[in-house]
Amino acid sequence: MRLIRNLLALLVLALGVRWSLQGLGLVQGSFMTGQREWLYIGLVTVLVGLLGLRWANRSRN
């Protein structure tokens, strides 16, 4: 179960990074390219991914 949570959190994190880079215009080929709102959506998604990783790897005392 821990592996699944980690993989899901990493997927969310990767999507957030991709969306942020598209929002900045560094990744071409999408309607999101150069749209500032996708930078912000991506940053929030990165934060959710990081929180998911933290949750997936918290110690069970």
QUIUR-V299482 format. One record per pair of residues at least 12 apart in sequence whose ideal C-beta (glycine too) atoms are under 10 Angstrom apart, sorted by the first residue. I is the first residue (numbers start at 1). GAP is how many residues later the second one is. Records with the same first field share a line. If there is no record, write none. Layout:
I=GAP / GAP
//
This chain:
1=55
2=54 / 55 / 58
3=53
4=52
5=47 / 48 / 50 / 51 / 52
6=46 / 47 / 49 / 50 / 51
7=49
8=41 / 44 / 45 / 48
9=39 / 40 / 41 / 42 / 43 / 44 / 45 / 46 / 47 / 48
10=39 / 42 / 43 / 46
11=38 / 41
12=33 / 34 / 35 / 36 / 37 / 38 / 39 / 40 / 41
13=32 / 33 / 34 / 35 / 36 / 37 / 38 / 39 / 40
14=31 / 32 / 35
15=26 / 27 / 30 / 31 / 33 / 34
16=25 / 26 / 27 / 28 / 29 / 30 / 31 / 32 / 33 / 34
17=25 / 26 / 28 / 29 / 32
18=12 / 14 / 20 / 24 / 27 / 28
19=13 / 16 / 18 / 19 / 20 / 21 / 22 / 23 / 24 / 25 / 26 / 27
20=18 / 19 / 20 / 21 / 22 / 23 / 24 / 25 / 26
21=12 / 17 / 18 / 21
22=12 / 13 / 16 / 17 / 19 / 20
23=12 / 13 / 14 / 15 / 16 / 17 / 18 / 19 / 20
24=12 / 14 / 15 / 18
25=13 / 14
//
